[in-house]
Amino acid sequence: MKFKHLEETGYTYGQHFRISIRWATRMLVLSTAAFTHAVWPDFFSRTVSSKIKEYNEEINPRKD
């Protein structure tokens, strides 16, 4: 079976699977923190925004 996305990214199925599962897990944890913050505003007051910024840097590193 061929996947266009895998051809575009250059990943094997296994590599892509591991990367996708890792991101899904990270987003699930972050979503839980955001939900907790919505209910109890004193919890995780900076966690979600700081992690989003961190993930953005990971995905789009500066080219200085």
PDBQT receptor file of N, H, CA, C and O in Angstrom, charges set to zero:
ATOM      1  N   MET A   1       0.836  -1.168   0.000  1.00  0.00    +0.000 N 
ATOM      2  CA  MET A   1       0.000   0.000   0.000  1.00  0.00    +0.000 C 
ATOM      3  C   MET A   1       0.891   1.245   0.000  1.00  0.00    +0.000 C 
ATOM      4  O   MET A   1       1.846   1.327   0.773  1.00  0.00    +0.000 OA
ATOM      5  N   LYS A   2       0.583   2.204  -0.859  1.00  0.00    +0.000 N 
ATOM      6  H   LYS A   2      -0.192   2.138  -1.487  1.00  0.00    +0.000 HD
ATOM      7  CA  LYS A   2       1.355   3.442  -0.950  1.00  0.00    +0.000 C 
ATOM      8  C   LYS A   2       0.547   4.601  -0.392  1.00  0.00    +0.000 C 
ATOM      9  O   LYS A   2      -0.664   4.699  -0.589  1.00  0.00    +0.000 OA
ATOM     10  N   PHE A   3       1.257   5.473   0.310  1.00  0.00    +0.000 N 
ATOM     11  H   PHE A   3       2.241   5.393   0.470  1.00  0.00    +0.000 HD
ATOM     12  CA  PHE A   3       0.631   6.668   0.873  1.00  0.00    +0.000 C 
ATOM     13  C   PHE A   3       1.355   7.889   0.324  1.00  0.00    +0.000 C 
ATOM     14  O   PHE A   3       2.574   8.007   0.448  1.00  0.00    +0.000 OA
ATOM     15  N   LYS A   4       0.601   8.791  -0.279  1.00  0.00    +0.000 N 
ATOM     16  H   LYS A   4      -0.389   8.696  -0.379  1.00  0.00    +0.000 HD
ATOM     17  CA  LYS A   4       1.168   9.999  -0.855  1.00  0.00    +0.000 C 
ATOM     18  C   LYS A   4       1.889  10.825   0.210  1.00  0.00    +0.000 C 
ATOM     19  O   LYS A   4       2.971  11.356  -0.040  1.00  0.00    +0.000 OA
ATOM     20  N   HIS A   5       1.294  10.932   1.392  1.00  0.00    +0.000 N 
ATOM     21  H   HIS A   5       0.415  10.501   1.596  1.00  0.00    +0.000 HD
ATOM     22  CA  HIS A   5       1.881  11.727   2.470  1.00  0.00    +0.000 C 
ATOM     23  C   HIS A   5       3.251  11.184   2.871  1.00  0.00    +0.000 C 
ATOM     24  O   HIS A   5       4.168  11.962   3.133  1.00  0.00    +0.000 OA
ATOM     25  N   LEU A   6       3.399   9.883   2.922  1.00  0.00    +0.000 N 
ATOM     26  H   LEU A   6       2.654   9.251   2.710  1.00  0.00    +0.000 HD
ATOM     27  CA  LEU A   6       4.689   9.294   3.275  1.00  0.00    +0.000 C 
ATOM     28  C   LEU A   6       5.737   9.602   2.200  1.00  0.00    +0.000 C 
ATOM     29  O   LEU A   6       6.896   9.876   2.513  1.00  0.00    +0.000 OA
ATOM     30  N   GLU A   7       5.328   9.554   0.963  1.00  0.00    +0.000 N 
ATOM     31  H   GLU A   7       4.387   9.331   0.709  1.00  0.00    +0.000 HD
ATOM     32  CA  GLU A   7       6.245   9.896  -0.125  1.00  0.00    +0.000 C 
ATOM     33  C   GLU A   7       6.670  11.360  -0.030  1.00  0.00    +0.000 C 
ATOM     34  O   GLU A   7       7.830  11.687  -0.281  1.00  0.00    +0.000 OA
ATOM     35  N   GLU A   8       5.742  12.238   0.330  1.00  0.00    +0.000 N 
ATOM     36  H   GLU A   8       4.799  11.973   0.534  1.00  0.00    +0.000 HD
ATOM     37  CA  GLU A   8       6.038  13.669   0.447  1.00  0.00    +0.000 C 
ATOM     38  C   GLU A   8       6.985  13.963   1.607  1.00  0.00    +0.000 C 
ATOM     39  O   GLU A   8       7.846  14.836   1.503  1.00  0.00    +0.000 OA
ATOM     40  N   THR A   9       6.827  13.235   2.710  1.00  0.00    +0.000 N 
ATOM     41  H   THR A   9       6.128  12.525   2.795  1.00  0.00    +0.000 HD
ATOM     42  CA  THR A   9       7.637  13.500   3.897  1.00  0.00    +0.000 C 
ATOM     43  C   THR A   9       8.934  12.714   3.915  1.00  0.00    +0.000 C 
ATOM     44  O   THR A   9       9.889  13.107   4.584  1.00  0.00    +0.000 OA
ATOM     45  N   GLY A  10       8.978  11.605   3.185  1.00  0.00    +0.000 N 
ATOM     46  H   GLY A  10       8.202  11.285   2.641  1.00  0.00    +0.000 HD
ATOM     47  CA  GLY A  10      10.175  10.772   3.170  1.00  0.00    +0.000 C 
ATOM     48  C   GLY A  10      10.266   9.811   4.347  1.00  0.00    +0.000 C 
ATOM     49  O   GLY A  10      11.305   9.184   4.552  1.00  0.00    +0.000 OA
ATOM     50  N   TYR A  11       9.194   9.688   5.120  1.00  0.00    +0.000 N 
ATOM     51  H   TYR A  11       8.350  10.198   4.953  1.00  0.00    +0.000 HD
ATOM     52  CA  TYR A  11       9.179   8.767   6.256  1.00  0.00    +0.000 C 
ATOM     53  C   TYR A  11       8.709   7.394   5.823  1.00  0.00    +0.000 C 
ATOM     54  O   TYR A  11       7.929   7.252   4.881  1.00  0.00    +0.000 OA
ATOM     55  N   THR A  12       9.199   6.386   6.530  1.00  0.00    +0.000 N 
ATOM     56  H   THR A  12       9.832   6.502   7.295  1.00  0.00    +0.000 HD
ATOM     57  CA  THR A  12       8.621   5.058   6.366  1.00  0.00    +0.000 C 
ATOM     58  C   THR A  12       7.324   5.037   7.171  1.00  0.00    +0.000 C 
ATOM     59  O   THR A  12       7.053   5.951   7.950  1.00  0.00    +0.000 OA
ATOM     60  N   TYR A  13       6.535   4.001   6.982  1.00  0.00    +0.000 N 
ATOM     61  H   TYR A  13       6.755   3.258   6.350  1.00  0.00    +0.000 HD
ATOM     62  CA  TYR A  13       5.290   3.890   7.738  1.00  0.00    +0.000 C 
ATOM     63  C   TYR A  13       5.582   3.856   9.239  1.00  0.00    +0.000 C 
ATOM     64  O   TYR A  13       4.910   4.534  10.017  1.00  0.00    +0.000 OA
ATOM     65  N   GLY A  14       6.576   3.074   9.647  1.00  0.00    +0.000 N 
ATOM     66  H   GLY A  14       7.122   2.523   9.015  1.00  0.00    +0.000 HD
ATOM     67  CA  GLY A  14       6.927   2.947  11.057  1.00  0.00    +0.000 C 
ATOM     68  C   GLY A  14       7.396   4.261  11.659  1.00  0.00    +0.000 C 
ATOM     69  O   GLY A  14       6.996   4.611  12.769  1.00  0.00    +0.000 OA
ATOM     70  N   GLN A  15       8.243   4.994  10.937  1.00  0.00    +0.000 N 
ATOM     71  H   GLN A  15       8.568   4.710  10.035  1.00  0.00    +0.000 HD
ATOM     72  CA  GLN A  15       8.714   6.290  11.423  1.00  0.00    +0.000 C 
ATOM     73  C   GLN A  15       7.546   7.257  11.599  1.00  0.00    +0.000 C 
ATOM     74  O   GLN A  15       7.422   7.932  12.622  1.00  0.00    +0.000 OA
ATOM     75  N   HIS A  16       6.701   7.305  10.582  1.00  0.00    +0.000 N 
ATOM     76  H   HIS A  16       6.803   6.757   9.751  1.00  0.00    +0.000 HD
ATOM     77  CA  HIS A  16       5.554   8.198  10.629  1.00  0.00    +0.000 C 
ATOM     78  C   HIS A  16       4.618   7.819  11.772  1.00  0.00    +0.000 C 
ATOM     79  O   HIS A  16       4.105   8.692  12.472  1.00  0.00    +0.000 OA
ATOM     80  N   PHE A  17       4.399   6.538  11.958  1.00  0.00    +0.000 N 
ATOM     81  H   PHE A  17       4.815   5.829  11.389  1.00  0.00    +0.000 HD
ATOM     82  CA  PHE A  17       3.523   6.067  13.031  1.00  0.00    +0.000 C 
ATOM     83  C   PHE A  17       4.040   6.517  14.393  1.00  0.00    +0.000 C 
ATOM     84  O   PHE A  17       3.279   7.036  15.210  1.00  0.00    +0.000 OA
ATOM     85  N   ARG A  18       5.335   6.318  14.637  1.00  0.00    +0.000 N 
ATOM     86  H   ARG A  18       5.953   5.897  13.973  1.00  0.00    +0.000 HD
ATOM     87  CA  ARG A  18       5.918   6.703  15.930  1.00  0.00    +0.000 C 
ATOM     88  C   ARG A  18       5.826   8.214  16.166  1.00  0.00    +0.000 C 
ATOM     89  O   ARG A  18       5.467   8.658  17.256  1.00  0.00    +0.000 OA
ATOM     90  N   ILE A  19       6.148   8.985  15.151  1.00  0.00    +0.000 N 
ATOM     91  H   ILE A  19       6.440   8.624  14.265  1.00  0.00    +0.000 HD
ATOM     92  CA  ILE A  19       6.074  10.441  15.272  1.00  0.00    +0.000 C 
ATOM     93  C   ILE A  19       4.632  10.885  15.524  1.00  0.00    +0.000 C 
ATOM     94  O   ILE A  19       4.384  11.730  16.384  1.00  0.00    +0.000 OA
ATOM     95  N   SER A  20       3.690  10.323  14.783  1.00  0.00    +0.000 N 
ATOM     96  H   SER A  20       3.892   9.637  14.084  1.00  0.00    +0.000 HD
ATOM     97  CA  SER A  20       2.279  10.703  14.928  1.00  0.00    +0.000 C 
ATOM     98  C   SER A  20       1.728  10.320  16.291  1.00  0.00    +0.000 C 
ATOM     99  O   SER A  20       0.987  11.093  16.897  1.00  0.00    +0.000 OA
ATOM    100  N   ILE A  21       2.077   9.145  16.778  1.00  0.00    +0.000 N 
ATOM    101  H   ILE A  21       2.679   8.516  16.286  1.00  0.00    +0.000 HD
ATOM    102  CA  ILE A  21       1.616   8.713  18.101  1.00  0.00    +0.000 C 
ATOM    103  C   ILE A  21       2.210   9.616  19.180  1.00  0.00    +0.000 C 
ATOM    104  O   ILE A  21       1.525   9.973  20.138  1.00  0.00    +0.000 OA
ATOM    105  N   ARG A  22       3.479   9.986  19.027  1.00  0.00    +0.000 N 
ATOM    106  H   ARG A  22       4.036   9.696  18.249  1.00  0.00    +0.000 HD
ATOM    107  CA  ARG A  22       4.110  10.879  19.999  1.00  0.00    +0.000 C 
ATOM    108  C   ARG A  22       3.382  12.223  20.048  1.00  0.00    +0.000 C 
ATOM    109  O   ARG A  22       3.090  12.729  21.132  1.00  0.00    +0.000 OA
ATOM    110  N   TRP A  23       3.085  12.807  18.877  1.00  0.00    +0.000 N 
ATOM    111  H   TRP A  23       3.322  12.396  17.996  1.00  0.00    +0.000 HD
ATOM    112  CA  TRP A  23       2.364  14.075  18.847  1.00  0.00    +0.000 C 
ATOM    113  C   TRP A  23       0.951  13.930  19.391  1.00  0.00    +0.000 C 
ATOM    114  O   TRP A  23       0.472  14.811  20.105  1.00  0.00    +0.000 OA
ATOM    115  N   ALA A  24       0.286  12.846  19.068  1.00  0.00    +0.000 N 
ATOM    116  H   ALA A  24       0.675  12.130  18.488  1.00  0.00    +0.000 HD
ATOM    117  CA  ALA A  24      -1.073  12.622  19.574  1.00  0.00    +0.000 C 
ATOM    118  C   ALA A  24      -1.076  12.553  21.095  1.00  0.00    +0.000 C 
ATOM    119  O   ALA A  24      -1.964  13.106  21.745  1.00  0.00    +0.000 OA
ATOM    120  N   THR A  25      -0.078  11.872  21.664  1.00  0.00    +0.000 N 
ATOM    121  H   THR A  25       0.643  11.423  21.136  1.00  0.00    +0.000 HD
ATOM    122  CA  THR A  25       0.026  11.765  23.118  1.00  0.00    +0.000 C 
ATOM    123  C   THR A  25       0.296  13.123  23.742  1.00  0.00    +0.000 C 
ATOM    124  O   THR A  25      -0.327  13.494  24.737  1.00  0.00    +0.000 OA
ATOM    125  N   ARG A  26       1.217  13.854  23.157  1.00  0.00    +0.000 N 
ATOM    126  H   ARG A  26       1.723  13.553  22.348  1.00  0.00    +0.000 HD
ATOM    127  CA  ARG A  26       1.531  15.184  23.676  1.00  0.00    +0.000 C 
ATOM    128  C   ARG A  26       0.307  16.098  23.626  1.00  0.00    +0.000 C 
ATOM    129  O   ARG A  26       0.051  16.836  24.577  1.00  0.00    +0.000 OA
ATOM    130  N   MET A  27      -0.446  16.057  22.536  1.00  0.00    +0.000 N 
ATOM    131  H   MET A  27      -0.238  15.457  21.763  1.00  0.00    +0.000 HD
ATOM    132  CA  MET A  27      -1.630  16.895  22.400  1.00  0.00    +0.000 C 
ATOM    133  C   MET A  27      -2.734  16.458  23.363  1.00  0.00    +0.000 C 
ATOM    134  O   MET A  27      -3.476  17.297  23.873  1.00  0.00    +0.000 OA
ATOM    135  N   LEU A  28      -2.848  15.172  23.611  1.00  0.00    +0.000 N 
ATOM    136  H   LEU A  28      -2.245  14.490  23.196  1.00  0.00    +0.000 HD
ATOM    137  CA  LEU A  28      -3.841  14.679  24.563  1.00  0.00    +0.000 C 
ATOM    138  C   LEU A  28      -3.519  15.180  25.971  1.00  0.00    +0.000 C 
ATOM    139  O   LEU A  28      -4.415  15.612  26.695  1.00  0.00    +0.000 OA
ATOM    140  N   VAL A  29      -2.263  15.126  26.355  1.00  0.00    +0.000 N 
ATOM    141  H   VAL A  29      -1.534  14.775  25.766  1.00  0.00    +0.000 HD
ATOM    142  CA  VAL A  29      -1.842  15.631  27.663  1.00  0.00    +0.000 C 
ATOM    143  C   VAL A  29      -2.102  17.135  27.744  1.00  0.00    +0.000 C 
ATOM    144  O   VAL A  29      -2.603  17.628  28.754  1.00  0.00    +0.000 OA
ATOM    145  N   LEU A  30      -1.764  17.848  26.695  1.00  0.00    +0.000 N 
ATOM    146  H   LEU A  30      -1.357  17.447  25.875  1.00  0.00    +0.000 HD
ATOM    147  CA  LEU A  30      -1.975  19.302  26.676  1.00  0.00    +0.000 C 
ATOM    148  C   LEU A  30      -3.469  19.645  26.714  1.00  0.00    +0.000 C 
ATOM    149  O   LEU A  30      -3.871  20.609  27.364  1.00  0.00    +0.000 OA
ATOM    150  N   SER A  31      -4.270  18.865  26.029  1.00  0.00    +0.000 N 
ATOM    151  H   SER A  31      -3.943  18.082  25.501  1.00  0.00    +0.000 HD
ATOM    152  CA  SER A  31      -5.712  19.058  26.048  1.00  0.00    +0.000 C 
ATOM    153  C   SER A  31      -6.275  18.840  27.451  1.00  0.00    +0.000 C 
ATOM    154  O   SER A  31      -7.162  19.574  27.888  1.00  0.00    +0.000 OA
ATOM    155  N   THR A  32      -5.768  17.846  28.146  1.00  0.00    +0.000 N 
ATOM    156  H   THR A  32      -5.048  17.250  27.791  1.00  0.00    +0.000 HD
ATOM    157  CA  THR A  32      -6.190  17.581  29.517  1.00  0.00    +0.000 C 
ATOM    158  C   THR A  32      -5.826  18.756  30.425  1.00  0.00    +0.000 C 
ATOM    159  O   THR A  32      -6.612  19.152  31.286  1.00  0.00    +0.000 OA
ATOM    160  N   ALA A  33      -4.630  19.308  30.227  1.00  0.00    +0.000 N 
ATOM    161  H   ALA A  33      -3.991  18.987  29.528  1.00  0.00    +0.000 HD
ATOM    162  CA  ALA A  33      -4.212  20.474  31.008  1.00  0.00    +0.000 C 
ATOM    163  C   ALA A  33      -5.127  21.669  30.718  1.00  0.00    +0.000 C 
ATOM    164  O   ALA A  33      -5.509  22.394  31.636  1.00  0.00    +0.000 OA
ATOM    165  N   ALA A  34      -5.475  21.872  29.453  1.00  0.00    +0.000 N 
ATOM    166  H   ALA A  34      -5.164  21.283  28.707  1.00  0.00    +0.000 HD
ATOM    167  CA  ALA A  34      -6.349  22.988  29.077  1.00  0.00    +0.000 C 
ATOM    168  C   ALA A  34      -7.745  22.810  29.680  1.00  0.00    +0.000 C 
ATOM    169  O   ALA A  34      -8.345  23.772  30.161  1.00  0.00    +0.000 OA
ATOM    170  N   PHE A  35      -8.249  21.599  29.652  1.00  0.00    +0.000 N 
ATOM    171  H   PHE A  35      -7.762  20.818  29.261  1.00  0.00    +0.000 HD
ATOM    172  CA  PHE A  35      -9.560  21.325  30.242  1.00  0.00    +0.000 C 
ATOM    173  C   PHE A  35      -9.524  21.571  31.751  1.00  0.00    +0.000 C 
ATOM    174  O   PHE A  35     -10.429  22.194  32.306  1.00  0.00    +0.000 OA
ATOM    175  N   THR A  36      -8.486  21.084  32.399  1.00  0.00    +0.000 N 
ATOM    176  H   THR A  36      -7.751  20.578  31.947  1.00  0.00    +0.000 HD
ATOM    177  CA  THR A  36      -8.336  21.292  33.842  1.00  0.00    +0.000 C 
ATOM    178  C   THR A  36      -8.264  22.777  34.154  1.00  0.00    +0.000 C 
ATOM    179  O   THR A  36      -8.885  23.245  35.108  1.00  0.00    +0.000 OA
ATOM    180  N   HIS A  37      -7.510  23.517  33.355  1.00  0.00    +0.000 N 
ATOM    181  H   HIS A  37      -7.006  23.136  32.580  1.00  0.00    +0.000 HD
ATOM    182  CA  HIS A  37      -7.396  24.967  33.544  1.00  0.00    +0.000 C 
ATOM    183  C   HIS A  37      -8.755  25.661  33.371  1.00  0.00    +0.000 C 
ATOM    184  O   HIS A  37      -9.054  26.621  34.081  1.00  0.00    +0.000 OA
ATOM    185  N   ALA A  38      -9.562  25.183  32.444  1.00  0.00    +0.000 N 
ATOM    186  H   ALA A  38      -9.319  24.404  31.868  1.00  0.00    +0.000 HD
ATOM    187  CA  ALA A  38     -10.880  25.781  32.228  1.00  0.00    +0.000 C 
ATOM    188  C   ALA A  38     -11.756  25.639  33.471  1.00  0.00    +0.000 C 
ATOM    189  O   ALA A  38     -12.509  26.549  33.819  1.00  0.00    +0.000 OA
ATOM    190  N   VAL A  39     -11.651  24.496  34.129  1.00  0.00    +0.000 N 
ATOM    191  H   VAL A  39     -11.040  23.756  33.846  1.00  0.00    +0.000 HD
ATOM    192  CA  VAL A  39     -12.468  24.234  35.309  1.00  0.00    +0.000 C 
ATOM    193  C   VAL A  39     -11.878  24.897  36.553  1.00  0.00    +0.000 C 
ATOM    194  O   VAL A  39     -12.608  25.469  37.363  1.00  0.00    +0.000 OA
ATOM    195  N   TRP A  40     -10.548  24.818  36.701  1.00  0.00    +0.000 N 
ATOM    196  H   TRP A  40      -9.955  24.353  36.044  1.00  0.00    +0.000 HD
ATOM    197  CA  TRP A  40      -9.826  25.384  37.842  1.00  0.00    +0.000 C 
ATOM    198  C   TRP A  40      -8.738  26.315  37.303  1.00  0.00    +0.000 C 
ATOM    199  O   TRP A  40      -7.616  25.873  37.054  1.00  0.00    +0.000 OA
ATOM    200  N   PRO A  41      -9.056  27.586  37.123  1.00  0.00    +0.000 N 
ATOM    201  CA  PRO A  41      -8.133  28.529  36.481  1.00  0.00    +0.000 C 
ATOM    202  C   PRO A  41      -6.754  28.660  37.122  1.00  0.00    +0.000 C 
ATOM    203  O   PRO A  41      -5.808  29.072  36.450  1.00  0.00    +0.000 OA
ATOM    204  N   ASP A  42      -6.615  28.323  38.393  1.00  0.00    +0.000 N 
ATOM    205  H   ASP A  42      -7.383  27.988  38.939  1.00  0.00    +0.000 HD
ATOM    206  CA  ASP A  42      -5.295  28.415  39.024  1.00  0.00    +0.000 C 
ATOM    207  C   ASP A  42      -4.359  27.267  38.627  1.00  0.00    +0.000 C 
ATOM    208  O   ASP A  42      -3.149  27.360  38.832  1.00  0.00    +0.000 OA
ATOM    209  N   PHE A  43      -4.895  26.213  38.074  1.00  0.00    +0.000 N 
ATOM    210  H   PHE A  43      -5.878  26.138  37.907  1.00  0.00    +0.000 HD
ATOM    211  CA  PHE A  43      -4.064  25.088  37.629  1.00  0.00    +0.000 C 
ATOM    212  C   PHE A  43      -3.632  25.286  36.177  1.00  0.00    +0.000 C 
ATOM    213  O   PHE A  43      -4.420  25.714  35.334  1.00  0.00    +0.000 OA
ATOM    214  N   PHE A  44      -2.390  24.973  35.905  1.00  0.00    +0.000 N 
ATOM    215  H   PHE A  44      -1.750  24.625  36.590  1.00  0.00    +0.000 HD
ATOM    216  CA  PHE A  44      -1.842  25.012  34.540  1.00  0.00    +0.000 C 
ATOM    217  C   PHE A  44      -2.053  26.374  33.870  1.00  0.00    +0.000 C 
ATOM    218  O   PHE A  44      -2.382  26.446  32.686  1.00  0.00    +0.000 OA
ATOM    219  N   SER A  45      -1.862  27.445  34.633  1.00  0.00    +0.000 N 
ATOM    220  H   SER A  45      -1.594  27.387  35.595  1.00  0.00    +0.000 HD
ATOM    221  CA  SER A  45      -2.159  28.777  34.107  1.00  0.00    +0.000 C 
ATOM    222  C   SER A  45      -1.249  29.200  32.961  1.00  0.00    +0.000 C 
ATOM    223  O   SER A  45      -1.633  30.052  32.160  1.00  0.00    +0.000 OA
ATOM    224  N   ARG A  46      -0.058  28.629  32.864  1.00  0.00    +0.000 N 
ATOM    225  H   ARG A  46       0.254  27.937  33.515  1.00  0.00    +0.000 HD
ATOM    226  CA  ARG A  46       0.840  28.974  31.757  1.00  0.00    +0.000 C 
ATOM    227  C   ARG A  46       1.276  27.755  30.936  1.00  0.00    +0.000 C 
ATOM    228  O   ARG A  46       1.981  27.897  29.937  1.00  0.00    +0.000 OA
ATOM    229  N   THR A  47       0.869  26.601  31.344  1.00  0.00    +0.000 N 
ATOM    230  H   THR A  47       0.295  26.485  32.155  1.00  0.00    +0.000 HD
ATOM    231  CA  THR A  47       1.336  25.363  30.723  1.00  0.00    +0.000 C 
ATOM    232  C   THR A  47       0.998  25.274  29.241  1.00  0.00    +0.000 C 
ATOM    233  O   THR A  47       1.874  25.024  28.413  1.00  0.00    +0.000 OA
ATOM    234  N   VAL A  48      -0.264  25.477  28.913  1.00  0.00    +0.000 N 
ATOM    235  H   VAL A  48      -0.975  25.680  29.586  1.00  0.00    +0.000 HD
ATOM    236  CA  VAL A  48      -0.709  25.274  27.532  1.00  0.00    +0.000 C 
ATOM    237  C   VAL A  48      -0.034  26.264  26.585  1.00  0.00    +0.000 C 
ATOM    238  O   VAL A  48       0.494  25.864  25.547  1.00  0.00    +0.000 OA
ATOM    239  N   SER A  49      -0.045  27.544  26.930  1.00  0.00    +0.000 N 
ATOM    240  H   SER A  49      -0.474  27.869  27.773  1.00  0.00    +0.000 HD
ATOM    241  CA  SER A  49       0.553  28.533  26.031  1.00  0.00    +0.000 C 
ATOM    242  C   SER A  49       2.058  28.326  25.891  1.00  0.00    +0.000 C 
ATOM    243  O   SER A  49       2.596  28.466  24.793  1.00  0.00    +0.000 OA
ATOM    244  N   SER A  50       2.742  27.996  26.980  1.00  0.00    +0.000 N 
ATOM    245  H   SER A  50       2.305  27.883  27.872  1.00  0.00    +0.000 HD
ATOM    246  CA  SER A  50       4.192  27.796  26.878  1.00  0.00    +0.000 C 
ATOM    247  C   SER A  50       4.526  26.544  26.071  1.00  0.00    +0.000 C 
ATOM    248  O   SER A  50       5.498  26.536  25.315  1.00  0.00    +0.000 OA
ATOM    249  N   LYS A  51       3.735  25.495  26.223  1.00  0.00    +0.000 N 
ATOM    250  H   LYS A  51       2.946  25.501  26.836  1.00  0.00    +0.000 HD
ATOM    251  CA  LYS A  51       3.984  24.273  25.446  1.00  0.00    +0.000 C 
ATOM    252  C   LYS A  51       3.700  24.489  23.964  1.00  0.00    +0.000 C 
ATOM    253  O   LYS A  51       4.424  23.974  23.113  1.00  0.00    +0.000 OA
ATOM    254  N   ILE A  52       2.658  25.242  23.651  1.00  0.00    +0.000 N 
ATOM    255  H   ILE A  52       2.070  25.661  24.342  1.00  0.00    +0.000 HD
ATOM    256  CA  ILE A  52       2.360  25.530  22.244  1.00  0.00    +0.000 C 
ATOM    257  C   ILE A  52       3.527  26.283  21.610  1.00  0.00    +0.000 C 
ATOM    258  O   ILE A  52       3.926  25.983  20.485  1.00  0.00    +0.000 OA
ATOM    259  N   LYS A  53       4.072  27.259  22.333  1.00  0.00    +0.000 N 
ATOM    260  H   LYS A  53       3.748  27.502  23.247  1.00  0.00    +0.000 HD
ATOM    261  CA  LYS A  53       5.236  27.990  21.823  1.00  0.00    +0.000 C 
ATOM    262  C   LYS A  53       6.431  27.058  21.646  1.00  0.00    +0.000 C 
ATOM    263  O   LYS A  53       7.142  27.134  20.643  1.00  0.00    +0.000 OA
ATOM    264  N   GLU A  54       6.648  26.185  22.614  1.00  0.00    +0.000 N 
ATOM    265  H   GLU A  54       6.071  26.123  23.428  1.00  0.00    +0.000 HD
ATOM    266  CA  GLU A  54       7.744  25.212  22.534  1.00  0.00    +0.000 C 
ATOM    267  C   GLU A  54       7.567  24.283  21.335  1.00  0.00    +0.000 C 
ATOM    268  O   GLU A  54       8.520  24.021  20.601  1.00  0.00    +0.000 OA
ATOM    269  N   TYR A  55       6.348  23.786  21.140  1.00  0.00    +0.000 N 
ATOM    270  H   TYR A  55       5.574  23.999  21.736  1.00  0.00    +0.000 HD
ATOM    271  CA  TYR A  55       6.078  22.891  20.009  1.00  0.00    +0.000 C 
ATOM    272  C   TYR A  55       6.245  23.619  18.681  1.00  0.00    +0.000 C 
ATOM    273  O   TYR A  55       6.724  23.036  17.709  1.00  0.00    +0.000 OA
ATOM    274  N   ASN A  56       5.854  24.882  18.636  1.00  0.00    +0.000 N 
ATOM    275  H   ASN A  56       5.464  25.355  19.426  1.00  0.00    +0.000 HD
ATOM    276  CA  ASN A  56       6.037  25.670  17.416  1.00  0.00    +0.000 C 
ATOM    277  C   ASN A  56       7.515  25.777  17.066  1.00  0.00    +0.000 C 
ATOM    278  O   ASN A  56       7.890  25.638  15.901  1.00  0.00    +0.000 OA
ATOM    279  N   GLU A  57       8.357  26.022  18.066  1.00  0.00    +0.000 N 
ATOM    280  H   GLU A  57       8.052  26.135  19.012  1.00  0.00    +0.000 HD
ATOM    281  CA  GLU A  57       9.803  26.096  17.825  1.00  0.00    +0.000 C 
ATOM    282  C   GLU A  57      10.351  24.745  17.353  1.00  0.00    +0.000 C 
ATOM    283  O   GLU A  57      11.262  24.693  16.527  1.00  0.00    +0.000 OA
ATOM    284  N   GLU A  58       9.800  23.677  17.871  1.00  0.00    +0.000 N 
ATOM    285  H   GLU A  58       9.060  23.719  18.542  1.00  0.00    +0.000 HD
ATOM    286  CA  GLU A  58      10.229  22.342  17.466  1.00  0.00    +0.000 C 
ATOM    287  C   GLU A  58       9.855  22.050  16.018  1.00  0.00    +0.000 C 
ATOM    288  O   GLU A  58      10.629  21.458  15.266  1.00  0.00    +0.000 OA
ATOM    289  N   ILE A  59       8.667  22.470  15.649  1.00  0.00    +0.000 N 
ATOM    290  H   ILE A  59       8.038  22.951  16.259  1.00  0.00    +0.000 HD
ATOM    291  CA  ILE A  59       8.182  22.217  14.286  1.00  0.00    +0.000 C 
ATOM    292  C   ILE A  59       8.816  23.185  13.291  1.00  0.00    +0.000 C 
ATOM    293  O   ILE A  59       9.181  22.795  12.181  1.00  0.00    +0.000 OA
ATOM    294  N   ASN A  60       8.945  24.443  13.694  1.00  0.00    +0.000 N 
ATOM    295  H   ASN A  60       8.649  24.759  14.595  1.00  0.00    +0.000 HD
ATOM    296  CA  ASN A  60       9.471  25.502  12.825  1.00  0.00    +0.000 C 
ATOM    297  C   ASN A  60      10.680  26.164  13.457  1.00  0.00    +0.000 C 
ATOM    298  O   ASN A  60      10.584  27.302  13.918  1.00  0.00    +0.000 OA
ATOM    299  N   PRO A  61      11.818  25.479  13.491  1.00  0.00    +0.000 N 
ATOM    300  CA  PRO A  61      12.993  26.094  14.129  1.00  0.00    +0.000 C 
ATOM    301  C   PRO A  61      13.438  27.357  13.380  1.00  0.00    +0.000 C 
ATOM    302  O   PRO A  61      13.278  27.475  12.165  1.00  0.00    +0.000 OA
ATOM    303  N   ARG A  62      13.996  28.286  14.146  1.00  0.00    +0.000 N 
ATOM    304  H   ARG A  62      14.126  28.190  15.132  1.00  0.00    +0.000 HD
ATOM    305  CA  ARG A  62      14.495  29.532  13.538  1.00  0.00    +0.000 C 
ATOM    306  C   ARG A  62      15.651  29.224  12.611  1.00  0.00    +0.000 C 
ATOM    307  O   ARG A  62      16.424  28.292  12.833  1.00  0.00    +0.000 OA
ATOM    308  N   LYS A  63      15.750  30.017  11.587  1.00  0.00    +0.000 N 
ATOM    309  H   LYS A  63      15.122  30.774  11.407  1.00  0.00    +0.000 HD
ATOM    310  CA  LYS A  63      16.813  29.832  10.605  1.00  0.00    +0.000 C 
ATOM    311  C   LYS A  63      17.779  30.995  10.662  1.00  0.00    +0.000 C 
ATOM    312  O   LYS A  63      18.210  31.510   9.630  1.00  0.00    +0.000 OA
ATOM    313  N   ASP A  64      18.122  31.412  11.893  1.00  0.00    +0.000 N 
ATOM    314  H   ASP A  64      17.772  30.993  12.731  1.00  0.00    +0.000 HD
ATOM    315  CA  ASP A  64      19.051  32.546  12.076  1.00  0.00    +0.000 C 
ATOM    316  C   ASP A  64      20.475  32.140  11.763  1.00  0.00    +0.000 C 
ATOM    317  O   ASP A  64      21.387  32.961  11.861  1.00  0.00    +0.000 OA
TER     318      ASP A  64
